[in-house]
Amino acid sequence: MTIKIEKKIKGYQVVKPEDKAAPAAAAPEKKAAEPRQAEIIQMHESVERPEALIGSTFKIKSPLFEHALYVTINDIVLNQGTPHEQRRPFEIFINSKNMDHFQWIVALTRILSAVFRKGGDVTFIVEELKAVFDPRGGYFKAGGVYMPSIVAEIGAVIEQHMKNIGLIHDPEMDEAQKKLIAEKRAAYEAGAAGKKASDGAAALKGESNASGFPPGATLCAKCNTQALVLMDGCQTCLNCGYSKCG
């Protein structure tokens, strides 16, 4: 076989028959050892909305509104059926019979939905919403948790939803804190029960507040619950374990 050389020869090497067979045998082995990995999809603006989404609906009943608000958050499941499967919020809707605040509610849901679809860490919006205060004053919801505004409660709903799907995790108290809080609550309940037995109707003053904590408890700055009491000379929260003494 004749081969025409059209370029200048700068060097040469003798190729033996066994040298040709070695690369050919190594090529299939390399291909088998490196299987192609599936692409991991992350949340971004180009992700198309599926025909069906899964989600949750939360009811908000506030004294600031005549009618309840219903907050629906729909999620998209990325990399379904793989070890990288994750559920991310995709859109949010807020419905109510009260049309007085229709404009800002629609604006809020559109902005929040756009933030969800942007991708990245979207948990920051929880603190941003919970930091909104109503100039007319806030209110206590069921359980004695203080809400500074209706927007803050929407933020609390989004926070709960993100906890449900695993985007936000509650910091766990250590065993010493749990034991201390349990002992103090047990001592209080025992004292209240004893007073009720001895004082009869007068024991009504010793009953817990709406959140289930002592009636003299004040608002905790960390968890916004009426559970801050004076224990051993230090203000301590019986709900989250926060203490001003550290």
C-alpha positions in Angstrom: 0.0 0.0 0.0 1.4 3.4 -1.0 0.8 6.4 1.2 1.5 9.9 0.0 3.2 12.2 2.5 2.2 15.8 2.1 3.8 17.3 5.2 7.4 17.6 6.3 8.7 14.6 8.3 9.9 15.8 11.7 10.4 12.4 13.3 9.5 8.7 13.0 8.7 5.7 15.1 8.5 2.0 14.3 5.0 0.5 15.2 5.0 -3.2 15.8 2.0 -5.4 15.3 1.5 -6.0 19.0 1.4 -2.3 19.7 -1.6 -2.0 17.4 -3.5 -4.7 19.2 -2.9 -3.3 22.7 -4.8 0.0 22.3 -7.6 -1.8 20.6 -8.0 -4.2 23.5 -7.8 -1.4 26.1 -10.5 0.8 24.5 -13.4 -1.5 25.3 -12.2 -2.0 28.9 -12.0 1.8 29.4 -15.5 2.3 28.0 -16.9 -0.4 30.3 -15.1 1.0 33.4 -16.5 4.5 32.9 -20.3 4.3 32.5 -22.0 7.5 31.6 -23.6 9.2 34.5 -27.1 10.8 34.4 -27.2 14.5 34.5 -28.3 16.0 37.8 -31.0 18.6 37.3 -30.9 21.6 39.6 -33.7 24.2 40.1 -33.4 27.1 37.6 -35.6 29.4 35.5 -35.5 27.1 32.5 -37.1 24.1 34.3 -40.5 23.7 32.6 -43.6 23.3 34.7 -45.0 19.7 34.6 -48.6 18.9 33.9 -49.2 18.0 37.6 -47.5 19.2 40.8 -47.8 18.0 44.4 -48.3 20.5 47.2 -50.0 21.5 50.5 -52.6 24.0 51.5 -52.5 25.9 54.8 -55.3 27.9 56.5 -54.5 31.2 58.1 -57.2 32.7 60.4 -56.1 36.1 61.6 -58.1 38.7 63.6 -56.9 41.3 61.1 -58.9 39.6 58.3 -62.6 38.9 58.3 -62.2 35.8 56.2 -59.5 33.1 56.4 -56.6 33.0 53.9 -55.7 29.7 52.2 -52.1 29.4 51.2 -51.2 26.7 48.6 -47.6 25.8 47.8 -46.9 23.4 44.9 -43.7 21.6 44.6 -41.7 20.1 41.7 -39.8 16.8 42.2 -36.3 17.0 40.5 -34.3 13.8 39.6 -37.2 11.6 40.5 -36.4 8.0 41.2 -32.6 8.7 41.6 -30.4 9.1 44.7 -30.4 12.9 43.9 -34.2 13.2 44.1 -35.3 16.5 45.8 -38.6 18.3 46.2 -38.5 22.1 45.7 -41.2 24.7 46.0 -42.3 25.9 42.5 -45.3 28.2 42.9 -47.6 29.7 45.6 -51.2 30.8 45.6 -53.2 32.7 48.2 -57.0 32.7 48.1 -59.6 34.3 50.3 -63.2 35.7 50.1 -61.8 39.0 51.3 -60.9 41.0 48.2 -59.7 44.2 50.0 -56.1 43.1 49.8 -56.3 41.4 46.4 -53.6 43.5 44.7 -50.8 43.0 47.1 -51.6 39.3 47.6 -51.4 38.7 43.9 -48.1 40.7 43.7 -46.7 38.8 46.6 -47.5 35.3 45.2 -46.0 36.2 41.8 -42.8 37.5 43.3 -42.5 34.5 45.6 -43.2 32.1 42.8 -40.5 33.8 40.7 -38.0 33.4 43.6 -38.8 29.7 43.9 -38.2 29.1 40.2 -34.9 31.1 40.3 -33.3 28.3 42.2 -30.5 28.3 44.7 -31.1 28.8 48.4 -34.6 30.2 48.7 -35.0 29.8 52.4 -33.9 33.4 53.0 -37.4 34.6 52.1 -38.8 33.1 55.3 -36.9 35.5 57.6 -37.6 38.4 55.2 -41.3 37.8 55.5 -41.3 37.1 59.2 -39.6 40.4 59.9 -42.5 42.4 58.4 -44.4 44.3 61.2 -47.9 45.8 60.9 -48.0 49.4 62.2 -51.4 48.6 63.8 -49.9 45.8 65.9 -49.7 42.1 65.7 -51.7 39.2 67.2 -51.3 35.9 68.9 -52.2 32.8 67.0 -53.2 29.4 68.4 -50.5 28.1 70.7 -49.5 31.5 72.0 -47.1 32.3 69.1 -46.9 36.0 68.3 -47.3 37.2 64.7 -46.3 40.8 64.0 -48.3 40.9 60.8 -50.3 38.8 58.3 -47.2 38.8 56.0 -45.2 37.3 58.8 -47.7 34.5 59.2 -47.4 33.8 55.5 -43.7 33.6 56.1 -44.3 31.1 59.0 -46.5 29.0 56.7 -43.7 28.9 54.0 -41.2 28.0 56.8 -43.4 25.1 57.9 -43.8 23.8 54.4 -40.0 24.0 53.8 -39.5 22.0 57.0 -42.0 19.4 55.8 -40.1 18.9 52.5 -36.6 19.0 54.2 -35.3 22.3 53.0 -35.2 23.7 56.6 -34.2 21.7 59.7 -35.0 22.7 63.3 -31.9 22.9 65.5 -32.2 20.2 68.0 -31.8 20.9 71.7 -29.2 18.8 73.5 -30.3 16.3 76.1 -29.3 18.5 79.0 -31.6 21.3 77.8 -34.5 18.9 77.2 -34.1 17.4 80.7 -33.9 20.9 82.3 -37.1 22.1 80.6 -38.9 18.9 81.3 -38.0 19.1 85.0 -39.1 22.8 85.3 -42.4 22.2 83.5 -43.1 19.1 85.7 -42.4 21.2 88.8 -44.7 23.9 87.7 -47.5 21.6 86.8 -47.1 19.8 90.2 -47.3 23.1 92.0 -50.3 24.2 90.0 -52.1 20.9 90.7 -51.4 21.2 94.4 -52.7 24.7 94.6 -55.8 23.7 92.7 -56.5 20.9 95.2 -56.0 23.3 98.2 -57.5 26.5 97.0 -60.3 25.2 94.8 -61.6 27.9 92.6 -58.7 30.2 93.4 -56.5 27.8 91.4 -57.8 29.3 88.2 -55.2 32.0 88.6 -52.5 29.2 88.4 -53.7 27.8 85.1 -51.5 28.0 82.0 -52.0 30.6 79.3 -53.2 29.9 75.8 -49.9 28.4 74.8 -49.8 25.9 77.7 -47.1 27.8 79.7 -47.3 29.7 83.0 -49.7 32.6 83.0 -46.9 35.1 83.9 -44.8 34.0 80.9 -43.6 36.7 78.6 -42.8 36.7 74.9 -39.6 34.8 73.8 -37.6 36.9 71.4 -36.3 33.7 69.6 -39.4 31.6 69.0 -42.1 34.4 69.5 -44.0 32.2 72.0 -45.3 33.3 75.5 -43.1 30.9 77.3 -40.3 33.0 78.8 -40.2 32.6 82.6 -37.8 33.4 85.4 -35.9 30.2 86.3 -33.0 30.2 88.8 -32.6 34.0 88.4 -32.5 33.8 84.6 -35.2 34.4 81.9 -35.6 31.0 80.2 -37.9 29.9 77.4 -39.9 26.7 78.2 -40.6 26.2 74.5 -37.3 26.5 72.7 -34.8 26.5 75.6 -33.5 30.0 74.9 -31.9 31.7 77.9 -30.7 35.2 78.4 -27.9 33.9 80.5 -26.6 31.8 77.7 
